[in-house]
Amino acid sequence: MRKLNQWRKLFRFKFTREMIALWKHALQPFLIFELVYKLLTIVVFLPVLSVLFNKILDWGDFNAIANFDLLRFVFSRYGLISIVVMAPIAFLLIYTEFAVLIYIAYYGALGKTARIRAVLQQVLIRLPRVWRFGTLGTILYLLLLFPLLDVGFGASLLPGIQIPNFITGELMKTGSGIALLSAVGFVIFILNLVSIYALPILVLEKSERFWPAMKKSARLFWRSKWSLIKVMIEWFLLTVIAGLIIVGMIFGIVLFFAYESLSEVWTGFLLSTLVSVGLYGLSLLFTPLFISFITCLYRRYSDPNDIDPSLRKLDRHSSLRGARTQLFVKRNRSKLVTFLLAVLIAISWGITTVWNTIGEPPDDFVIMAHRGDIRSGVENTMEAFEGAIRAEADLIELDLLQTKDGKLAVIHDTNLKRLAGRNVNVYDLTLEELQKIPLSENGFIGHVPSFEEVLQVLQGRIKLNVELKIHGQEDSNYVKTFVDTVRRYQAEQDIIVQSVEYDIVQDVKDMAPDLKVGYVIFATLSPKLHSFRADFFVIEESFVNAGRIASAKLAGRPLYVWTVNSTDAVQHFYTLGVDGIITDITSDARQVINELMEPILKVGF
């Protein structure tokens, strides 16, 4: 019976009702401020910061910079200048947005509607004291710790920080890697929970130091921990219900109005536009919703006497006197204008987003099997390569490392611990010794093939994308050995070459101009790819955007994305207009591309 009463209390949605009461007073100022601030971010803040950052890159001659060279930039004086100049600016802009939203939420919780102009003036007046907070700690919290949580809400300028998929993908292949990722994620989550009240404390109280605010936040978190859990469950249920309703409405609209009258392409475009408009409309509310959430809990568990007494007369109660005698339209003019402005911006943003995610699909979309088909055998083995052919891959992407005796082995890891359970390095073994060690992965058993063996078996059956990797113990003939092997088998037209090492890319181009050589980019600051000397580009999916795709197309060089391991991502990059993907799900990717190309083929027929 007691448990039943607890569940009844949960489904009363008490906190949600409290939030609705708050939003009755805060919705309009929330929307007006977020619309204006996001517009300023798009039109002013981001362009100014971008121009400033590109100028710093120009001064240091860092326009063509990627991968490991990024460290050179970070530790150069220009990297230091960019951090010293841009981090404080970004921090102040982000803090200002959060502070205004906290004031609005606080007054909403008091049953009052805050005046945006007065709130903004108050924030700007108190802004100089921000530098007394303990700037480093506050900057690390706002620009690093909070973004790492990556929960879909934050300030307009808040950077999206996540571990690149190629790193998480490799870590997920081992038990220790999974444990490490889980531990890091848990620590980030706990630190964000413990510091959840730090911003309201800094904004609403007289506290002028970040670390004492953190300590107080930790105490408040511990007192409110059960309320946080209840609210999370409550909001999870509401989110599921709301999501189902919204998805149902969107599909209903499309099916009712467009299914019979529009083509499949335009139906898809309309659906994408509606989804984008809906997402943008919700994005205007995500951050105010989060701020309202923590402000309500802060107000519930903190001492009212801690609130700075100077925070007065920021509501507009007096300005609403006599409003009842006005006509409805006049009384609600500002609300109507806000609503129409929000709708127009949401529609414009939605259409722009759809157009930015729809490029010109290539005539020949290339699917490369990442280390072969790992559903058929151990990666980089003949069994995986045969599986890739059966899965209808266009190319097989494979890795080369040099052995102790200077020969070329097809293997990715320098150390054999992951695939063979032996703590031994490739460069400490001859090719013959390496091939005697059995590899195991996903229940398959295999052996390391030599590059020559792969050419002998696969030449003429499928093209290869050969990645030249280094372990630091190669001899000076590494690239020459590779080029000589290719020429000996006359395989120049059957392979392309790539490397994450820019020096190797240049060495191969100089030594074998007839080979197509690509640059593998896992991180870059360069908006224009033509700055790099390469025949094609292979870019980690986190760094692929419409600008870089356009830059590659203008330079006439193919752009491939790695490693694309979901069918949604396959469809996304196809519609975005890239030339191909490297994937672990070759057969699934082929099926998706065939389905996407089918309407085009029908129209062409």
Disulfide bonds with the S-S distance in Angstrom:
none
